[in-house]
C-alpha cells in the first residue's frame, strides 16, 4: 500500500528540474521572427532536427550500453541483445581498463569486470566481438584515457575478421576534459590528453572515415548535478577546445567537424529536455558557422546519443524506474536524438539483469513502433512553452560559454575550477530541494511504499577475476616478448616526440602488448594528472 498525500510546495510546478522559473502559461513571442529563428527540419539552424524527415527515413539507433565480467560473458549479452532487436553495440569497460591497468595490477584488485568488461589484450577484444561482424554493426565504446588503445584493438580485431578499415563505423568517447570536470577517470595531464585526442582525429580522418572520433559528453556533468544549460554550455566549451587543438595541429575544420558527435542525458522533465536538445542543435550550428567559418553542412550538425539519467533512478521501489526511464526516453525521441540507451530499472542497485536489459530495449521498441512519436518531425515544435524554454536554455548556455571564453577557454576554466564549482552549486541546490521535500521523488520523499520487495540483482562471480588474471598471464607467456618490448620502446620514443601516437599503439597491440603496458609506457613519459582541490 502507498502512503503519503499531496503536501507542501512542489518545486516542479514552479521551476524546471534545473531550477529555471516556469510561467503559468506561455504565448507567442512578438519580439522575434519565429520561422527564421527556428527553421524547418534539416535546415540551418537545425532547431527542429538534423534531417528533413528524421525518423520517417530512419529510426534512431537502439544502442543498449552493456559490458560486465569477462569478454566471453559480455559477448553473450551483446549477441542476445542483437537477437532481441538492438541495432548498435555500446561497450562498457571496467574501471581498470578505463584507468590503464591490466587485470593483474595491484590497483585492479577487486575491480576487474565489476562495472564493465575487462579488456587487457587483443585476445580479449577478439573474444568480445566473436561472431559479431564488425562491418555490419556500429559500435560505441565508452572509453576516454585509454581510447586510442581500445580503438587500436578494435581495428586490429576487424583486420583479423577481414573487415577493411573503411567499413568500420562507431564512436570512441575520447573526451578527457569532462573527466577533469565531473567523472575522474583521467590518467594523463590535460596537454598530452589533448594530444592523444587530436592524434585520433588526425589518424581517423584518413584511416577510419566512418568513425566518430569523439563523443563530447555532457551526460556525466548532468549526472554530477549540472543544470540543462550547464550541460550544454560546458559540453560545447569542451568541443571548442578540441576543435581549437585540431586547428592548431593544422587540420581543417571541415575535415574533422563532421565526425564529432555528442552525448547528453535525458531527465524526466520532458519539456525542459526537449527544449535542451533543440537548443543544442541551434547553438552548435552557429558555433561552427560563425566561430569557425565551417562550409560543409555536415560540420554544422549536432548529432547526439542520449542515455536516460542513471542518477534519477532510485533503489527504493525500483519499478518506478521503468516509468522514469520511459518518460526520459520519450523526451530524447521528441528532442530528435540519433541514438538512445534506456537504463534498466535495477541499475541503482547493480548492473542490469538480462531481464531488465530486455525490458529497457522493449521500452525503445514500444516508443518506435507504438507510441506514434516517430512519424512527425519535432512534434512539439511551435509549442509556446517549448519554444520559450528552448530560447531560455540557449540564452543561459551562451552566457556560460562566454564566461568560459573570458577565462581563456575550457582548459584554463577547468584549472580555475569554474565548471566544477558551478556544477557543485547546482547539485547542492537540487539536493536541498529533495531533502526538504520541495522536489518530489516518488517513492523516496513522498508516496513511499510500505512494503518493498528486494529484487534479484546481477552479481559478478569473484572467480571471474581470477580467471581473467590467469588468462592474461598465459597470454603474456605465449606472445613474442621481444617483439612486445620493441613495440613498447617505440611507443615511448613517439611519446617523447610529436608524431601521431596511433601507428605505434596499433603496432603494439598487434604484437600482444596490453592496455596496462601501453598505458604504463605513456605514464613514464607524461606522468599522471593530480586534481587540484576545488572549494
Buried (B, 14 or more C-beta within 10 A) or exposed (E): EEEEEEEEEEBBEEBBBBBBEBEEEBEEEEEEEBEEBBBBBBBBBBBBBBBEEBBEEEBBBBBBBBBBBBBBBBBBBBBBBBEBEBBBBBBBBBBBBBBBBBBBBEEBEEBBBBBBBBBBBBBBBBBBBBEBEBEEBBBBBBBBBBBBBBBBBBBBBBBBEEBEBEBBBBBBBBBBBBBBBBBEBBBBBBEBBBBBBBBBBBBBBEBBBEBBBBBBBBBBBBBBBBBBBBBBBBBBBBBBBBBBBBBEBEBBBBBBBBBBBBBBBBBBBBBBBBBBBBBBBBBBBBBBBEBBEBEBBBBBBBBBBBBBBBBBBBBBBBEBBBEBBBBBBBBBBBBBBBBBBBBBBBBBBBBBBBBBBBBBBEBBBEBBEEBEBBEBBBBBBEBEBBBBBBBBBBEBBBEBBEBBBEBEBBBBBBEBBBBBEBBBEBBEBBEEBBEEBBBBBBBBBBBBBEEEEEBEBBEBEEEBBEBBBEBBBEBBEEBEEEBBEBBBEBBBEBBEEEEBBBBBBBBBBBBBBBBBBBBBBBBEBBEEBEEEEBE
